[in-house]
Amino acid sequence: MNKHDPGGPEAKVHYGDNEITILRQGTHVRCAVTGEPITLDALRYWSVDLQEAYRGPAEATARWKQTHAEKKS
């Protein structure tokens, strides 16, 4: 398995404040910004409010800016 091909089903996850709860077993989730798979052991960034996962800080920041720009409009 590598980061580009997690080789298994996508997990269904509930994103909490400091933890995730796996609702359906799987090997990965998808980044809400890029669509890339993120293995569960590499998952570090997510939004509790939007219930979305992000590959890294750049994607999380981009999504935050996008959602906050929409609120201002």
Residue frames as qw, qx, qy, qz and C-alpha x, y, z in Angstrom:
[[0.000, 0.890, 0.457, 0.000, 0.00, 0.00, 0.00],
 [0.404, 0.024, -0.014, 0.914, 1.21, 3.52, -0.75],
 [0.073, 0.448, 0.347, -0.821, -0.26, 6.98, -0.31],
 [0.319, 0.260, -0.386, -0.825, -1.58, 7.08, -3.88],
 [0.662, -0.053, -0.624, -0.412, -3.27, 3.68, -3.78],
 [0.424, -0.414, 0.582, -0.557, -4.58, 2.79, -0.32],
 [0.341, 0.145, -0.912, -0.178, -5.82, -0.54, -1.68],
 [0.078, -0.314, -0.896, 0.304, -9.09, -0.93, 0.18],
 [0.068, -0.740, -0.608, -0.280, -12.56, 0.46, 0.77],
 [0.028, 0.495, -0.128, 0.859, -13.20, 4.05, 1.81],
 [0.248, -0.310, -0.761, 0.513, -14.07, 4.47, 5.49],
 [0.224, -0.750, -0.336, -0.525, -17.05, 6.43, 6.77],
 [0.470, -0.086, -0.492, 0.728, -15.94, 8.64, 9.66],
 [0.235, -0.911, -0.306, -0.145, -17.49, 11.07, 12.14],
 [0.474, 0.378, -0.269, 0.748, -15.07, 13.90, 12.88],
 [0.493, -0.779, -0.369, 0.116, -15.08, 15.06, 16.50],
 [0.113, -0.980, 0.159, -0.044, -13.18, 17.82, 18.28],
 [0.195, -0.720, 0.665, 0.025, -10.13, 15.73, 19.17],
 [0.410, -0.130, 0.900, 0.066, -10.91, 12.34, 17.71],
 [0.508, 0.155, -0.515, -0.673, -12.58, 10.48, 14.89],
 [0.647, 0.005, 0.677, -0.352, -15.17, 7.74, 15.19],
 [0.113, 0.179, -0.827, -0.521, -15.12, 5.11, 12.47],
 [0.668, 0.173, 0.283, -0.666, -18.69, 4.41, 11.38],
 [0.939, 0.324, 0.057, -0.104, -17.78, 2.03, 8.55],
 [0.686, -0.431, 0.433, 0.396, -14.44, 0.24, 8.37],
 [0.675, 0.723, 0.035, 0.139, -12.09, 1.16, 5.57],
 [0.774, -0.067, -0.008, 0.630, -8.50, 2.01, 4.85],
 [0.284, 0.006, 0.094, 0.954, -8.84, 5.67, 3.94],
 [0.196, 0.795, 0.449, -0.358, -10.99, 8.79, 3.56],
 [0.506, 0.539, 0.319, 0.593, -10.91, 11.38, 0.76],
 [0.236, -0.274, -0.119, 0.925, -9.56, 14.92, 1.03],
 [0.263, 0.758, 0.537, -0.260, -12.48, 17.31, 0.55],
 [0.095, 0.826, -0.193, -0.522, -10.28, 19.74, -1.40],
 [0.090, 0.544, -0.719, -0.423, -8.15, 17.51, -3.63],
 [0.898, 0.124, -0.122, -0.403, -10.06, 14.24, -3.66],
 [0.427, 0.452, -0.768, 0.154, -6.86, 12.36, -2.82],
 [0.821, -0.376, -0.427, -0.056, -7.07, 9.37, -0.47],
 [0.102, -0.659, 0.542, -0.512, -5.79, 9.83, 3.08],
 [0.603, -0.093, -0.782, 0.129, -4.99, 6.70, 5.05],
 [0.558, -0.750, -0.288, -0.210, -6.60, 6.73, 8.48],
 [0.747, -0.418, -0.136, 0.498, -3.24, 6.59, 10.23],
 [0.414, 0.121, 0.130, 0.893, -2.14, 9.72, 8.32],
 [0.129, -0.758, -0.459, -0.445, -5.35, 11.69, 8.98],
 [0.410, -0.231, -0.397, 0.788, -4.51, 14.81, 11.02],
 [0.099, 0.152, 0.001, -0.983, -6.70, 17.60, 9.62],
 [0.063, -0.477, -0.828, -0.288, -10.49, 17.77, 9.47],
 [0.236, -0.257, 0.042, -0.936, -13.46, 20.05, 10.04],
 [0.093, 0.255, 0.868, -0.415, -15.94, 19.14, 12.75],
 [0.369, 0.476, 0.233, -0.763, -18.49, 21.64, 11.39],
 [0.547, 0.470, -0.395, -0.568, -18.25, 20.50, 7.77],
 [0.861, -0.105, 0.490, -0.091, -17.46, 16.84, 8.56],
 [0.724, 0.666, -0.175, 0.044, -14.65, 16.85, 5.97],
 [0.806, -0.365, 0.208, 0.416, -11.09, 15.53, 5.93],
 [0.329, 0.916, -0.221, -0.060, -8.05, 17.36, 4.53],
 [0.876, 0.262, -0.243, 0.324, -4.71, 15.99, 3.36],
 [0.589, -0.069, -0.280, 0.755, -2.71, 18.69, 5.16],
 [0.152, -0.606, -0.329, 0.708, -2.63, 22.21, 6.53],
 [0.002, -0.172, 0.396, 0.902, -2.62, 23.87, 3.09],
 [0.234, -0.333, -0.783, -0.470, -5.86, 22.11, 2.09],
 [0.287, -0.607, -0.668, 0.322, -7.48, 22.81, 5.46],
 [0.142, -0.479, -0.081, 0.862, -6.56, 26.49, 5.22],
 [0.078, -0.016, -0.573, -0.815, -7.80, 26.76, 1.64],
 [0.274, -0.486, -0.798, -0.228, -11.16, 25.24, 2.61],
 [0.268, -0.599, -0.487, 0.576, -11.41, 27.51, 5.67],
 [0.055, -0.317, 0.167, 0.932, -10.79, 30.59, 3.50],
 [0.164, -0.198, -0.727, -0.637, -13.35, 29.37, 0.96],
 [0.302, -0.579, -0.758, -0.001, -16.10, 28.80, 3.51],
 [0.248, -0.604, -0.333, 0.680, -15.43, 32.07, 5.33],
 [0.030, -0.143, 0.361, 0.921, -15.38, 34.06, 2.09],
 [0.216, -0.385, -0.770, -0.461, -18.81, 32.59, 1.24],
 [0.303, -0.632, -0.631, 0.333, -20.19, 33.69, 4.62],
 [0.184, -0.457, -0.049, 0.869, -19.03, 37.28, 4.03],
 [0.003, 0.084, 0.596, 0.799, -20.69, 37.47, 0.60]]
